[in-house]
Each structure stands twice: as structure tokens, then as C-alpha cells.
Amino acid sequence: MRRRDILKKLALTPLLGGVAGMKNPVQSLPFSSSSLPKRDLFQELGLRTFINAAGNYTVMTGSLMPEEVMDAMYASSKKYVMLDEVQDKVGEKIAEICHAEAAFVTAGCWSALVLGMAGVLTGMDNRKVKQLPVLAGTDLKSEVIVQKSHAIGYEQGLVHAGVSIVTVKTRAELEKAINEKTAMLWFLNREAPMGEIQHEEWIQLGKKYKLPTMIDIAADVPPVENLWKFNDMGFDLVAISGGKAMCGPQSAGILMGKKDLIAAARLNANPRSGVGRGQKVNKEEIIGMYVALERYVNKDHAKEWKLWENKIAYINNTLKPIPGVTTEVIVPPIDNHTPSLKISWNPDKIKWTSEEMRDKLRFGNPSIEVISWEERNSIRITVFMLQPGEEKSVAGRISQELKNGLV
Ligand SMILES: *Cc1c(COP(=O)(O)O)cnc(C)c1O
């Protein structure tokens, strides 16, 4: 289905009624629990809240769910349904949007890696499901081939299903590494430019040796087209985070791909007892993920990009004139592909280290989180997680702290 057709189709879907598959119109349910007295739990618990000018970081609680997503989760918390049926129905919708044969909602991209891997190892064999993650002394395959430059830590998700990682640099090395224990070829999209073997060749090698291929695209929307690009290209499994730029539940992600592999992955997942039993997602996250995806696909992406550029320009114009400050607009090419601003200063003119600047922003009012760990005498900010108007506070506070540091 072409993108325009999808958009048209989605536009016709009554948002919540369609999602939850409920007979009663959702309007009959209260949209929020506003009848209860409001509690400010962050204040009660003494928690610091902050403006997120850093981006999607799990330690910073990722992203904020839009009202549509929260409403969908709230509404779906009001009735019981069978968990497998929610996964079936939502999975069909997600698969259709993303051009996959099948899909289901996982507890994040990491969980998608574990479960996809588990499914590749077990197929539909319940005996094998029970063996995972112990592969030693069994007839199960136990190795996954990864390009060395792609092994930056996320492949550990596969290891949790029991496999070991074999790294290679060249096509020749890869072909030599394949043996009867090889279970899968894994590709990390964000590191593609660092590897010798590119997507198409990776898929072609998988076909040649009859090995499934999986790609991790966790943080790689925008662009929105990446949601279907790698399914179209021929990867057997595609794993993505739900709580990054899509602003779905932070505890959700999607595994999509070939029907048989998705069915096998689900055999290892909650509610069945397998390696994925502890990675639980309930109806609220599953439906929240679906609504977040739908909302994300329907967005005016060009308009949003322009808005980000305007915010970056506003902050840049505030900071650039400060003596000793240099700025640079950076758009990361693959993951977290949104405009960001690197703010550097001459240490002879402004006395703060990057860490001191981080702390000034963190412990000031309002509190702001930035990227402070990349380079000396510099911080970087993103604007895609800012709420409307927050760019003014970000510009004002950074400007004030830079000026406070002038020697
Ligand atoms: C964030 C990330 C993950 C983990 O995703 P979660 O949704 O937090 O589980 C996996 N791989 C890459 C490349 C990531 O950036």
C-alpha cells in the first residue's frame, strides 16, 4: 500500500472506537479521571521534573505520551479482553501500516530483539521454548553473525535469548563464519555507514545461506518511511522502539516481519512462559502503541521539521552573540535524525566545563537536561522532545548560565 493510501485509510478510521474494537462508543467513557481530586505526585514524592532538551533517553524517562495515547490507554483500562486477541488485532493493523506480514507489540525494542531471536531459535516447538536461554547440549542453533562495527552493545539483547555473537568485518569473513550453528544475521541500522556490508547485501547473504535477517531500527524515525522501508527491502524481522520519537509508551516497541517468525516470537513471549515472560505488555501499552504509531504516521512531518528548525534558530540566535560562544546545527544522519544545536565555548572566555554547565542547567530553575557528555567545553541540545514554548526557557537559561561563566 502506498503511503498516501495509508494516510487516507487512517483518516477514515474512527480513532478510539476502531482501536479498541469496542461496541460502545468510546465517548461514553470518561476521558480522564478528572472527577478525582488532582494529586501532584512528583511534588509529593519530591521529584525533580525538567525540560527535556537532551532527547529520547531511557534514564530520562524517554518521551511524553500525547493526550491521544493517554486517552487510548485510559479508555482501554476500563474493560477486560483476551491478551492474545489484542495482540492479534493490533498486530494486523501495525503490519498493514508498516508493510509487514505480521507484527506484535513488545516491551520496547530490546524486548523485540530478545523475542525475535528466541523465535528464530525455537520456531513453533514448545520443547525448545522451554530450553531457552540454555543452548549448550541441545540441538538448537546458537550463533548470530554481526558486523564488528555494529556490535556496540545492543546485540546483548540477542545474547539474552542464549546465543553468542560472532563478529565479522568483510563478506569473505562472514561467509567463512557461517556454519551449522548459525541462527541469524543481525544488522544495526544506526551503524550501517560504519560497516562494509550494506543492507541489500546483508539480505542477499541471508537468502543465499537460508538464514533469517533481523534489523534494529530502534531510534530511526524520523523519517517516517523507515517504518516500512526495511520490511519492503526484505529483512525478515524489524525491531523498533515505541517510546522514542513515536511517543508511544516507554515500555513498548514493535517486532514485525515474516508471519512464521512473528508467531514463533510470540510463543516465547508473555503470556506464555518463555524467555519473554518477564517482558510483559498489557492491553493498555499495546493499544497505546498502536495509537501512537497511527498518530505518528498521520503527522505532517514537513511541518514538524520546520517547527524544529524554527526552535533551533530561535535558541541559536539567542546564544550566538555571546562572546566566546560558537554554535553549530547538527542533524544526526540516522538515529535521532532531528535538528540539534551544538553549543561550544572558548574555555578562556567562559569558565565552565561541560559537566559544570550540565549541573547549572540541571539544578537551576526551570531545570533543563542537555547532552553534556560528548565533547569538552560544549553541550548539545535537541528540540524534538520540547513542549510548546519551552524553547524560550531553554534559550534564556543557557544564555544566562553562559554569561554567568564569562571571565
Ligand atoms: C533505544 C535502543 C534500543 C532499546 O530500545 P528500548 O525501546 O528502550 O527497549 C535498542 N537498540 C537501539 C539501537 C536503541 O537506540
The ligand as an SDF file (V2000), in Angstrom:
LIG
                    3D

 15 15  0  0  0  0  0  0  0  0999 V2000
   16.9730    2.5710   22.3710 C   0  0  0  0  0  0  0  0  0  0  0  0
   17.5850    1.4560   21.6230 C   0  0  0  0  0  0  0  0  0  0  0  0
   17.2790    0.1200   21.9080 C   0  0  0  0  0  0  0  0  0  0  0  0
   16.4150   -0.2680   23.0780 C   0  0  0  0  0  0  0  0  0  0  0  0
   15.1030    0.1660   22.8740 O   0  0  0  0  0  0  0  0  0  0  0  0
   14.0190    0.1900   24.0440 P   0  0  0  0  0  0  0  0  0  0  0  0
   12.7670    0.5510   23.3120 O   0  0  0  0  0  0  0  0  0  0  0  0
   14.4600    1.2050   25.0400 O   0  0  0  0  0  0  0  0  0  0  0  0
   13.9610   -1.1900   24.6110 O   0  0  0  0  0  0  0  0  0  0  0  0
   17.7970   -0.8680   21.0910 C   0  0  0  0  0  0  0  0  0  0  0  0
   18.6050   -0.5660   20.0580 N   0  0  0  0  0  0  0  0  0  0  0  0
   18.9680    0.7060   19.7740 C   0  0  0  0  0  0  0  0  0  0  0  0
   19.8660    0.9830   18.6150 C   0  0  0  0  0  0  0  0  0  0  0  0
   18.4650    1.7670   20.5420 C   0  0  0  0  0  0  0  0  0  0  0  0
   18.7870    3.0230   20.2390 O   0  0  0  0  0  0  0  0  0  0  0  0
  1  2  1  0
  2  3  1  0
  2 14  2  0
  3  4  1  0
  3 10  2  0
  4  5  1  0
  5  6  1  0
  6  7  2  0
  6  8  1  0
  6  9  1  0
 10 11  1  0
 11 12  2  0
 12 13  1  0
 12 14  1  0
 14 15  1  0
M  END
$$$$
